[in-house]
């Protein structure tokens, strides 16, 4: 029995046998808890200052718009320069920004326009951070453990979502939002230490980048001439946009519908984190990407129904329980899309294609943030969640009808990618 349990855990965490990935994993675990604390505190602060769902959407829009505009260029940079050095620069920038926000909040100098500027600056940094972070994983673990590393990344992201919001809710209620920003700034020390400790042997990359524009064009051409990657990115963009109410409207749901305080909001997001974390651990047992397209369709449809029920719930414990499958479904859809795309893309295009992945994932969110904030103030929060859930169900059903075509074309694309990587 003991041997079986040990084997089970070794299988789940097999990517950690790589020393560089252990540094990356540990640093991200600490830093992401701080990031979730900052995210919750920022949402609560803007709602406390303005009492406006639309302002919540605007701040999220400011944060995610730069990723939509600049992530593709971040992918070109990630394919052309040292990815570890890029991450050191971007993570240090995030640390400085969080420290500045903490300072002006703790000194009571904070204004709404400060939050807009901060959100924009953080978004610009993330536009270069995300493609480098996504594409460096293969350099840390190799192809054999790539899928496991991607799922473990999702597990620490969602494990942090389990811990961070709960801590943030208590900190906000006891001593204020500024201390959450301060804690996040300090948490970047862990990830910077991990990055500096890495010893990565540079991989030879087939470089066809003569100009940034050509590099961007190469990544775009790969995507548009491949139905599997196009379909996956469209699904990812749809779920990113439609899931926005879960993030943007949580403070409004907490105060106006569930009549709770900051700790209630933390518990809601922590329950979502539980679902996502458990799902990530289950997915970590998988060794192959084949067949995960069915999980994407299932997760999209199930999440749609849960959104409808959540939006119309007025009972705290029911709302909290519904956040568990919502967290599981969103994590399963996003992690599976990430793995399938990384599975299909040639090594020399990885940074650029993953930048389109980041642009799609983060780019759908600002549109969803503005739209959900606008709709919530005009048709109400329940109808906003219902509309988003209904759209998820319809899109999930459409993807299900195209699964056979997806499988045939993805097998053909995978054979082409393997030939290119061997050259």
C-alpha positions as a Markdown table, in Angstrom:
| # | Residue | x | y | z |
|---|---|---|---|---|
| 1 | Unk | 0.0 | 0.0 | 0.0 |
| 2 | Unk | 2.8 | 2.4 | 1.0 |
| 3 | Unk | 4.7 | 1.5 | -2.2 |
| 4 | Unk | 1.6 | 2.2 | -4.3 |
| 5 | Unk | 1.1 | 5.6 | -2.7 |
| 6 | Unk | 4.8 | 6.5 | -3.3 |
| 7 | Unk | 4.5 | 5.5 | -6.9 |
| 8 | Unk | 1.4 | 7.5 | -7.3 |
| 9 | Unk | 3.0 | 10.7 | -6.0 |
| 10 | Unk | 6.2 | 10.1 | -8.1 |
| 11 | Unk | 4.0 | 9.8 | -11.1 |
| 12 | Unk | 2.1 | 13.1 | -10.3 |
| 13 | Unk | 5.3 | 15.0 | -9.6 |
| 14 | Unk | 7.7 | 13.4 | -12.1 |
| 15 | Unk | 8.7 | 16.7 | -13.7 |
| 16 | Unk | 10.3 | 17.7 | -10.4 |
| 17 | Unk | 13.1 | 15.2 | -11.0 |
| 18 | Unk | 14.6 | 18.0 | -13.1 |
| 19 | Unk | 16.6 | 20.4 | -10.9 |
| 20 | Unk | 15.9 | 23.5 | -13.0 |
| 21 | Unk | 12.2 | 22.8 | -12.9 |
| 22 | Unk | 12.3 | 22.4 | -9.1 |
| 23 | Unk | 13.7 | 25.9 | -8.9 |
| 24 | Unk | 11.1 | 27.2 | -11.2 |
| 25 | Unk | 8.2 | 25.4 | -9.5 |
| 26 | Unk | 9.2 | 26.5 | -5.9 |
| 27 | Unk | 9.6 | 30.1 | -6.9 |
| 28 | Unk | 6.3 | 30.2 | -8.8 |
| 29 | Unk | 4.5 | 28.6 | -5.9 |
| 30 | Unk | 5.4 | 31.4 | -3.5 |
| 31 | Unk | 5.0 | 34.2 | -6.0 |
| 32 | Unk | 1.6 | 33.0 | -7.2 |
| 33 | Unk | 0.2 | 33.1 | -3.7 |
| 34 | Unk | 1.2 | 36.8 | -3.6 |
| 35 | Unk | -0.2 | 37.4 | -7.0 |
| 36 | Unk | -3.6 | 36.1 | -6.0 |
| 37 | Unk | -3.5 | 38.2 | -2.9 |
| 38 | Unk | -2.8 | 41.2 | -5.0 |
| 39 | Unk | -5.6 | 40.4 | -7.5 |
| 40 | Unk | -8.2 | 40.0 | -4.8 |
| 41 | Unk | -7.1 | 43.2 | -3.0 |
| 42 | Unk | -7.1 | 45.2 | -6.2 |
| 43 | Unk | -10.7 | 44.1 | -7.1 |
| 44 | Unk | -11.9 | 44.8 | -3.6 |
| 45 | Unk | -10.1 | 48.2 | -3.4 |
| 46 | Unk | -11.6 | 49.4 | -6.7 |
| 47 | Unk | -15.1 | 48.3 | -5.6 |
| 48 | Unk | -14.7 | 49.9 | -2.2 |
| 49 | Unk | -13.6 | 53.2 | -3.8 |
| 50 | Unk | -16.3 | 53.3 | -6.5 |
| 51 | Unk | -19.0 | 50.8 | -5.7 |
| 52 | Unk | -19.3 | 50.2 | -9.5 |
| 53 | Unk | -19.3 | 46.9 | -11.4 |
| 54 | Unk | -18.4 | 48.8 | -14.5 |
| 55 | Unk | -15.2 | 50.2 | -12.9 |
| 56 | Unk | -14.2 | 46.7 | -11.9 |
| 57 | Unk | -14.5 | 45.7 | -15.6 |
| 58 | Unk | -12.5 | 48.8 | -16.6 |
| 59 | Unk | -9.6 | 47.9 | -14.3 |
| 60 | Unk | -9.5 | 44.4 | -15.6 |
| 61 | Unk | -9.7 | 45.7 | -19.2 |
| 62 | Unk | -6.7 | 48.0 | -18.5 |
| 63 | Unk | -4.7 | 45.0 | -17.1 |
| 64 | Unk | -5.4 | 42.6 | -20.0 |
| 65 | Unk | -5.5 | 44.9 | -23.0 |
| 66 | Unk | -1.7 | 45.2 | -23.2 |
| 67 | Unk | -1.5 | 41.4 | -23.4 |
| 68 | Unk | -3.9 | 41.4 | -26.4 |
| 69 | Unk | -1.8 | 44.1 | -28.1 |
| 70 | Unk | 1.8 | 43.1 | -27.3 |
| 71 | Unk | 1.9 | 39.4 | -26.4 |
| 72 | Unk | 2.7 | 38.4 | -30.0 |
| 73 | Unk | 5.7 | 40.7 | -29.9 |
| 74 | Unk | 6.6 | 39.1 | -26.6 |
| 75 | Unk | 6.6 | 35.7 | -28.4 |
| 76 | Unk | 9.1 | 37.0 | -31.0 |
| 77 | Unk | 11.3 | 38.3 | -28.2 |
| 78 | Unk | 11.0 | 34.9 | -26.4 |
| 79 | Unk | 12.2 | 33.0 | -29.6 |
| 80 | Unk | 15.0 | 35.4 | -30.2 |
| 81 | Unk | 16.6 | 36.1 | -26.8 |
| 82 | Unk | 17.4 | 34.2 | -23.6 |
| 83 | Unk | 14.1 | 33.3 | -22.0 |
| 84 | Unk | 15.5 | 33.0 | -18.5 |
| 85 | Unk | 16.9 | 36.6 | -18.7 |
| 86 | Unk | 13.6 | 37.9 | -20.0 |
| 87 | Unk | 11.8 | 36.3 | -17.0 |
| 88 | Unk | 14.3 | 37.9 | -14.6 |
| 89 | Unk | 13.5 | 41.3 | -16.1 |
| 90 | Unk | 9.8 | 40.9 | -16.1 |
| 91 | Unk | 9.5 | 39.4 | -12.6 |
| 92 | Unk | 11.7 | 42.2 | -11.2 |
| 93 | Unk | 9.4 | 44.7 | -12.9 |
| 94 | Unk | 6.3 | 43.1 | -11.3 |
| 95 | Unk | 8.0 | 43.3 | -7.9 |
| 96 | Unk | 8.7 | 47.0 | -8.3 |
| 97 | Unk | 5.2 | 47.7 | -9.5 |
| 98 | Unk | 3.6 | 45.9 | -6.5 |
| 99 | Unk | 5.9 | 47.7 | -4.1 |
| 100 | Unk | 4.8 | 51.1 | -5.6 |
| 101 | Unk | 1.2 | 50.2 | -5.3 |
| 102 | Unk | 1.6 | 49.1 | -1.7 |
| 103 | Unk | 3.3 | 52.4 | -0.9 |
| 104 | Unk | 0.6 | 54.7 | -2.3 |
| 105 | Unk | -2.1 | 52.5 | -0.8 |
| 106 | Unk | -0.6 | 52.4 | 2.7 |
| 107 | Unk | 0.0 | 56.1 | 2.7 |
| 108 | Unk | -3.7 | 56.8 | 1.8 |
| 109 | Unk | -2.7 | 58.5 | -1.4 |
| 110 | Unk | -4.4 | 56.0 | -3.6 |
| 111 | Unk | -6.8 | 57.3 | -6.3 |
| 112 | Unk | -8.8 | 55.4 | -8.9 |
| 113 | Unk | -6.6 | 56.6 | -11.8 |
| 114 | Unk | -3.6 | 55.1 | -10.0 |
| 115 | Unk | -5.2 | 51.7 | -10.3 |
| 116 | Unk | -5.8 | 52.1 | -14.0 |
| 117 | Unk | -2.1 | 53.1 | -14.5 |
| 118 | Unk | -0.9 | 50.2 | -12.4 |
| 119 | Unk | -3.1 | 47.7 | -14.3 |
| 120 | Unk | -1.8 | 49.0 | -17.7 |
| 121 | Unk | 1.9 | 48.8 | -16.5 |
| 122 | Unk | 1.4 | 45.3 | -15.1 |
| 123 | Unk | -0.3 | 44.2 | -18.3 |
| 124 | Unk | 2.6 | 45.4 | -20.5 |
| 125 | Unk | 5.0 | 43.4 | -18.3 |
| 126 | Unk | 2.8 | 40.3 | -18.6 |
| 127 | Unk | 2.8 | 40.6 | -22.4 |
| 128 | Unk | 6.5 | 39.7 | -22.4 |
| 129 | Unk | 6.5 | 37.5 | -19.3 |
| 130 | Unk | 3.8 | 35.0 | -20.3 |
| 131 | Unk | 5.2 | 33.8 | -23.7 |
| 132 | Unk | 8.7 | 33.4 | -22.2 |
| 133 | Unk | 7.3 | 31.5 | -19.2 |
| 134 | Unk | 5.2 | 29.2 | -21.3 |
| 135 | Unk | 8.0 | 28.5 | -23.8 |
| 136 | Unk | 10.8 | 28.0 | -21.3 |
| 137 | Unk | 9.2 | 24.9 | -19.8 |
| 138 | Unk | 10.5 | 22.6 | -22.5 |
| 139 | Unk | 14.0 | 23.8 | -21.8 |
| 140 | Unk | 13.6 | 22.8 | -18.1 |
| 141 | Unk | 12.1 | 19.3 | -18.5 |
| 142 | Unk | 12.4 | 18.2 | -22.1 |
| 143 | Unk | 9.7 | 16.7 | -24.3 |
| 144 | Unk | 9.2 | 13.6 | -22.2 |
| 145 | Unk | 7.9 | 15.5 | -19.1 |
| 146 | Unk | 6.5 | 18.5 | -20.8 |
| 147 | Unk | 2.8 | 17.6 | -20.3 |
| 148 | Unk | 3.4 | 16.8 | -16.6 |
| 149 | Unk | 5.2 | 20.1 | -16.1 |
| 150 | Unk | 2.4 | 22.1 | -17.8 |
| 151 | Unk | -0.2 | 20.4 | -15.5 |
| 152 | Unk | 1.9 | 21.0 | -12.4 |
| 153 | Unk | 2.1 | 24.6 | -13.4 |
| 154 | Unk | -1.7 | 24.7 | -13.5 |
| 155 | Unk | -1.7 | 22.9 | -10.1 |
| 156 | Unk | 0.4 | 25.5 | -8.4 |
| 157 | Unk | -1.5 | 28.3 | -10.1 |
| 158 | Unk | -4.8 | 26.9 | -8.7 |
| 159 | Unk | -3.2 | 25.8 | -5.4 |
| 160 | Unk | -2.2 | 29.4 | -5.0 |
| 161 | Unk | -5.7 | 30.4 | -5.9 |
| 162 | Unk | -6.9 | 28.2 | -3.0 |
| 163 | Unk | -4.6 | 29.8 | -0.5 |
| 164 | Unk | -4.1 | 33.4 | -1.8 |
| 165 | Unk | -7.7 | 34.6 | -1.8 |
| 166 | Unk | -8.4 | 33.2 | 1.6 |
| 167 | Unk | -5.4 | 34.9 | 3.1 |
| 168 | Unk | -6.2 | 38.1 | 1.2 |
| 169 | Unk | -9.8 | 38.2 | 2.5 |
| 170 | Unk | -8.5 | 38.0 | 6.1 |
| 171 | Unk | -5.7 | 40.5 | 5.5 |
| 172 | Unk | -8.1 | 43.0 | 3.8 |
| 173 | Unk | -10.6 | 42.8 | 6.7 |
| 174 | Unk | -8.0 | 43.1 | 9.4 |
| 175 | Unk | -5.4 | 45.6 | 8.2 |
| 176 | Unk | -6.3 | 46.7 | 4.6 |
| 177 | Unk | -5.5 | 46.1 | 0.9 |
| 178 | Unk | -2.1 | 47.7 | 1.0 |
| 179 | Unk | -0.5 | 44.9 | 2.9 |
| 180 | Unk | -1.6 | 42.4 | 0.3 |
| 181 | Unk | 0.3 | 44.4 | -2.4 |
| 182 | Unk | 3.3 | 44.5 | -0.1 |
| 183 | Unk | 3.2 | 40.8 | 0.5 |
| 184 | Unk | 3.1 | 40.2 | -3.3 |
| 185 | Unk | 6.1 | 42.4 | -3.9 |
| 186 | Unk | 8.1 | 40.4 | -1.4 |
| 187 | Unk | 6.9 | 37.1 | -2.9 |
| 188 | Unk | 8.8 | 37.9 | -6.1 |
| 189 | Unk | 12.1 | 37.4 | -4.3 |
| 190 | Unk | 11.5 | 33.6 | -4.3 |
| 191 | Unk | 11.0 | 33.4 | -8.1 |
| 192 | Unk | 14.0 | 35.6 | -8.8 |
| 193 | Unk | 16.2 | 33.4 | -6.6 |
| 194 | Unk | 14.9 | 30.4 | -8.5 |
| 195 | Unk | 15.6 | 31.9 | -11.9 |
| 196 | Unk | 19.1 | 33.0 | -10.9 |
| 197 | Unk | 19.9 | 29.5 | -9.5 |
| 198 | Unk | 19.0 | 27.8 | -12.8 |
| 199 | Unk | 21.7 | 26.4 | -15.1 |
| 200 | Unk | 20.1 | 25.9 | -18.5 |
| 201 | Unk | 22.1 | 24.5 | -21.4 |
| 202 | Unk | 21.0 | 26.6 | -24.4 |
| 203 | Unk | 19.0 | 24.5 | -27.0 |
| 204 | Unk | 19.8 | 25.0 | -30.6 |
| 205 | Unk | 16.8 | 26.6 | -32.2 |
| 206 | Unk | 16.1 | 26.8 | -35.9 |
| 207 | Unk | 16.0 | 30.5 | -36.3 |
| 208 | Unk | 14.1 | 31.9 | -39.3 |
| 209 | Unk | 13.6 | 35.4 | -37.8 |
| 210 | Unk | 15.1 | 38.1 | -40.0 |
| 211 | Unk | 12.9 | 40.8 | -38.7 |
| 212 | Unk | 10.3 | 41.0 | -35.9 |
| 213 | Unk | 7.5 | 41.3 | -38.5 |
| 214 | Unk | 8.6 | 38.2 | -40.3 |
| 215 | Unk | 8.8 | 36.3 | -37.0 |
| 216 | Unk | 5.3 | 37.3 | -36.2 |
| 217 | Unk | 4.1 | 36.3 | -39.7 |
| 218 | Unk | 5.7 | 32.9 | -39.4 |
| 219 | Unk | 3.8 | 32.1 | -36.1 |
| 220 | Unk | 0.5 | 33.5 | -37.5 |
| 221 | Unk | 0.8 | 31.4 | -40.7 |
| 222 | Unk | 1.4 | 28.2 | -38.7 |
| 223 | Unk | -1.8 | 28.9 | -36.8 |
| 224 | Unk | -4.1 | 29.9 | -39.6 |
| 225 | Unk | -3.0 | 26.9 | -41.8 |
| 226 | Unk | -3.7 | 24.5 | -39.0 |
| 227 | Unk | -7.3 | 23.7 | -38.1 |
| 228 | Unk | -6.4 | 22.0 | -34.7 |
| 229 | Unk | -4.5 | 25.0 | -33.4 |
| 230 | Unk | -7.1 | 27.5 | -34.7 |
| 231 | Unk | -9.9 | 25.5 | -33.1 |
| 232 | Unk | -8.1 | 25.3 | -29.8 |
| 233 | Unk | -7.3 | 29.0 | -29.7 |
| 234 | Unk | -10.9 | 30.0 | -30.6 |
| 235 | Unk | -12.1 | 27.8 | -27.8 |
| 236 | Unk | -9.6 | 29.3 | -25.4 |
| 237 | Unk | -10.5 | 32.8 | -26.4 |
| 238 | Unk | -14.2 | 32.0 | -25.9 |
| 239 | Unk | -13.8 | 30.6 | -22.4 |
| 240 | Unk | -11.5 | 33.5 | -21.5 |
| 241 | Unk | -14.1 | 36.1 | -22.5 |
| 242 | Unk | -17.1 | 34.2 | -21.2 |
| 243 | Unk | -15.5 | 33.3 | -17.8 |
| 244 | Unk | -14.8 | 37.0 | -17.1 |
| 245 | Unk | -17.9 | 37.4 | -14.8 |
| 246 | Unk | -16.4 | 34.9 | -12.4 |
| 247 | Unk | -13.4 | 37.2 | -11.8 |
| 248 | Unk | -14.8 | 40.7 | -12.5 |
| 249 | Unk | -18.2 | 40.4 | -10.7 |
| 250 | Unk | -17.1 | 38.4 | -7.6 |
| 251 | Unk | -16.9 | 41.5 | -5.4 |
| 252 | Unk | -20.4 | 42.6 | -6.5 |
| 253 | Unk | -21.8 | 39.1 | -6.1 |
| 254 | Unk | -20.3 | 39.0 | -2.6 |
| 255 | Unk | -21.7 | 42.3 | -1.5 |
| 256 | Unk | -25.0 | 42.7 | -3.4 |
| 257 | Unk | -26.3 | 39.1 | -3.7 |
| 258 | Unk | -24.7 | 37.1 | -0.9 |
| 259 | Unk | -24.4 | 40.1 | 1.5 |
| 260 | Unk | -20.9 | 39.1 | 2.6 |
| 261 | Unk | -17.6 | 40.8 | 3.2 |
| 262 | Unk | -14.0 | 40.4 | 1.8 |
| 263 | Unk | -13.5 | 37.0 | 3.6 |
| 264 | Unk | -16.6 | 35.7 | 1.8 |
| 265 | Unk | -15.1 | 36.7 | -1.6 |
| 266 | Unk | -11.9 | 34.9 | -0.5 |
| 267 | Unk | -13.8 | 31.7 | 0.3 |
| 268 | Unk | -15.6 | 31.7 | -3.0 |
| 269 | Unk | -12.4 | 32.0 | -5.0 |
| 270 | Unk | -10.7 | 29.4 | -2.7 |
| 271 | Unk | -13.5 | 26.9 | -3.5 |
| 272 | Unk | -12.9 | 27.5 | -7.2 |
| 273 | Unk | -9.2 | 26.9 | -6.4 |
| 274 | Unk | -10.0 | 23.6 | -4.8 |
| 275 | Unk | -11.8 | 22.3 | -7.9 |
| 276 | Unk | -9.0 | 23.5 | -10.1 |
| 277 | Unk | -6.3 | 22.0 | -7.9 |
| 278 | Unk | -7.9 | 18.6 | -7.6 |
| 279 | Unk | -8.4 | 18.6 | -11.4 |
| 280 | Unk | -4.8 | 19.5 | -12.0 |
| 281 | Unk | -3.6 | 16.6 | -9.8 |
| 282 | Unk | -5.8 | 14.2 | -11.7 |
| 283 | Unk | -4.6 | 15.5 | -15.1 |
| 284 | Unk | -1.0 | 15.1 | -13.9 |
| 285 | Unk | -1.4 | 11.3 | -14.0 |
| 286 | Unk | -1.9 | 11.5 | -17.8 |
| 287 | Unk | 1.2 | 10.9 | -19.9 |
| 288 | Unk | -0.3 | 11.6 | -23.4 |
| 289 | Unk | -2.2 | 14.5 | -24.9 |
| 290 | Unk | -4.3 | 12.4 | -27.2 |
| 291 | Unk | -8.0 | 12.4 | -26.3 |
| 292 | Unk | -7.9 | 15.6 | -24.3 |
| 293 | Unk | -10.0 | 17.4 | -26.9 |
| 294 | Unk | -13.0 | 15.5 | -25.5 |
| 295 | Unk | -12.2 | 16.9 | -22.0 |
| 296 | Unk | -12.2 | 20.4 | -23.5 |
| 297 | Unk | -15.7 | 20.0 | -24.9 |
| 298 | Unk | -17.0 | 18.4 | -21.7 |
| 299 | Unk | -15.5 | 21.1 | -19.5 |
| 300 | Unk | -17.0 | 23.9 | -21.6 |
| 301 | Unk | -20.5 | 22.5 | -21.5 |
| 302 | Unk | -20.4 | 21.7 | -17.8 |
| 303 | Unk | -19.0 | 25.1 | -16.9 |
| 304 | Unk | -21.8 | 26.7 | -18.8 |
| 305 | Unk | -24.5 | 25.0 | -16.7 |
| 306 | Unk | -22.6 | 25.8 | -13.5 |
| 307 | Unk | -22.4 | 29.4 | -14.5 |
| 308 | Unk | -26.2 | 29.6 | -14.9 |
| 309 | Unk | -26.8 | 28.0 | -11.5 |
| 310 | Unk | -24.2 | 30.2 | -9.8 |
| 311 | Unk | -25.6 | 33.4 | -11.2 |
| 312 | Unk | -29.1 | 32.6 | -9.9 |
| 313 | Unk | -28.0 | 31.4 | -6.5 |
| 314 | Unk | -28.7 | 33.6 | -3.4 |
| 315 | Unk | -27.4 | 31.1 | -0.8 |
| 316 | Unk | -23.8 | 31.2 | 0.2 |
| 317 | Unk | -23.1 | 27.5 | 0.6 |
| 318 | Unk | -24.7 | 26.7 | -2.7 |
| 319 | Unk | -22.6 | 29.4 | -4.4 |
| 320 | Unk | -19.5 | 28.1 | -2.8 |
| 321 | Unk | -20.2 | 24.5 | -3.8 |
| 322 | Unk | -20.8 | 25.6 | -7.4 |
| 323 | Unk | -17.4 | 27.3 | -7.6 |
| 324 | Unk | -15.7 | 23.8 | -7.2 |
| 325 | Unk | -16.9 | 22.4 | -10.6 |
| 326 | Unk | -16.4 | 25.9 | -12.2 |
| 327 | Unk | -12.8 | 25.9 | -11.1 |
| 328 | Unk | -12.3 | 22.3 | -12.3 |
| 329 | Unk | -13.8 | 23.0 | -15.7 |
| 330 | Unk | -11.9 | 26.2 | -16.4 |
| 331 | Unk | -8.6 | 24.6 | -15.3 |
| 332 | Unk | -9.2 | 21.5 | -17.4 |
| 333 | Unk | -10.1 | 23.5 | -20.5 |
| 334 | Unk | -7.1 | 25.9 | -20.2 |
| 335 | Unk | -4.5 | 23.3 | -19.2 |
| 336 | Unk | -5.6 | 20.9 | -21.9 |
| 337 | Unk | -5.5 | 23.6 | -24.6 |
| 338 | Unk | -2.0 | 24.6 | -23.5 |
| 339 | Unk | -0.8 | 21.0 | -23.7 |
| 340 | Unk | -2.4 | 20.2 | -27.0 |
| 341 | Unk | -0.9 | 23.3 | -28.7 |
| 342 | Unk | 2.6 | 22.7 | -27.2 |
| 343 | Unk | 2.3 | 19.1 | -28.5 |
| 344 | Unk | 1.6 | 20.3 | -32.0 |
| 345 | Unk | 4.0 | 23.2 | -32.4 |
| 346 | Unk | 7.5 | 22.9 | -33.8 |
| 347 | Unk | 10.3 | 23.9 | -31.4 |
| 348 | Unk | 11.5 | 26.9 | -33.4 |
| 349 | Unk | 8.0 | 28.5 | -33.4 |
| 350 | Unk | 7.1 | 27.7 | -29.8 |
| 351 | Unk | 7.6 | 31.2 | -28.3 |
| 352 | Unk | 5.6 | 32.8 | -31.1 |
| 353 | Unk | 2.7 | 30.3 | -31.1 |
| 354 | Unk | 2.5 | 30.5 | -27.3 |
| 355 | Unk | 2.4 | 34.2 | -27.5 |
| 356 | Unk | -0.8 | 33.9 | -29.7 |
| 357 | Unk | -2.0 | 31.5 | -27.0 |
| 358 | Unk | -1.4 | 34.1 | -24.3 |
| 359 | Unk | -2.9 | 36.8 | -26.5 |
| 360 | Unk | -6.0 | 34.7 | -27.0 |
| 361 | Unk | -6.3 | 33.7 | -23.4 |
| 362 | Unk | -5.6 | 37.1 | -21.9 |
| 363 | Unk | -7.0 | 39.0 | -24.9 |
| 364 | Unk | -10.5 | 37.6 | -24.5 |
| 365 | Unk | -10.6 | 38.7 | -20.9 |
| 366 | Unk | -10.6 | 42.5 | -21.4 |
| 367 | Unk | -13.5 | 42.3 | -23.8 |
| 368 | Unk | -15.3 | 40.0 | -21.3 |
| 369 | Unk | -14.4 | 42.3 | -18.4 |
| 370 | Unk | -15.9 | 45.4 | -20.0 |
| 371 | Unk | -18.9 | 43.5 | -21.3 |
| 372 | Unk | -19.7 | 41.7 | -18.0 |
| 373 | Unk | -19.4 | 45.0 | -16.1 |
| 374 | Unk | -21.6 | 46.8 | -18.5 |
| 375 | Unk | -24.3 | 44.1 | -18.6 |
| 376 | Unk | -24.3 | 43.6 | -14.8 |
| 377 | Unk | -25.3 | 47.3 | -14.3 |
| 378 | Unk | -28.0 | 47.1 | -17.0 |
| 379 | Unk | -29.6 | 43.7 | -16.9 |
| 380 | Unk | -28.3 | 42.5 | -13.5 |
| 381 | Unk | -25.7 | 40.0 | -12.3 |
| 382 | Unk | -27.9 | 36.8 | -12.6 |
| 383 | Unk | -28.8 | 37.4 | -16.3 |
| 384 | Unk | -25.1 | 38.2 | -17.0 |
| 385 | Unk | -24.0 | 34.9 | -15.7 |
| 386 | Unk | -26.9 | 33.1 | -17.5 |
| 387 | Unk | -26.0 | 34.6 | -20.8 |
| 388 | Unk | -22.3 | 33.7 | -20.4 |
| 389 | Unk | -23.3 | 30.1 | -19.4 |
| 390 | Unk | -25.6 | 29.7 | -22.4 |
| 391 | Unk | -22.9 | 30.8 | -24.8 |
| 392 | Unk | -20.5 | 28.3 | -23.2 |
| 393 | Unk | -22.9 | 25.5 | -23.8 |
| 394 | Unk | -23.5 | 26.4 | -27.4 |
| 395 | Unk | -19.8 | 26.7 | -28.2 |
| 396 | Unk | -19.0 | 23.4 | -26.4 |
| 397 | Unk | -21.6 | 21.6 | -28.5 |
| 398 | Unk | -20.2 | 23.1 | -31.7 |
| 399 | Unk | -16.7 | 21.9 | -30.8 |
| 400 | Unk | -18.1 | 18.4 | -30.0 |
| 401 | Unk | -19.6 | 18.2 | -33.5 |
| 402 | Unk | -16.1 | 18.8 | -35.0 |
| 403 | Unk | -14.1 | 16.4 | -32.9 |
| 404 | Unk | -13.7 | 13.8 | -35.6 |
| 405 | Unk | -12.2 | 16.4 | -38.0 |
| 406 | Unk | -10.0 | 17.7 | -35.2 |
| 407 | Unk | -8.5 | 14.3 | -34.5 |
| 408 | Unk | -7.7 | 13.5 | -38.2 |
| 409 | Unk | -6.0 | 16.8 | -38.9 |
| 410 | Unk | -4.1 | 16.9 | -35.5 |
| 411 | Unk | -2.5 | 13.5 | -36.3 |
| 412 | Unk | -1.4 | 14.8 | -39.7 |
| 413 | Unk | 0.0 | 18.0 | -38.1 |
| 414 | Unk | 1.8 | 16.1 | -35.4 |
| 415 | Unk | 3.7 | 14.0 | -38.0 |
| 416 | Unk | 4.7 | 17.2 | -39.8 |
| 417 | Unk | 5.9 | 18.8 | -36.5 |
| 418 | Unk | 8.0 | 15.7 | -35.6 |
| 419 | Unk | 9.7 | 15.8 | -39.0 |
| 420 | Unk | 10.6 | 19.5 | -38.6 |
| 421 | Unk | 11.9 | 19.0 | -35.1 |
| 422 | Unk | 14.2 | 16.2 | -36.3 |
| 423 | Unk | 15.8 | 18.3 | -39.0 |
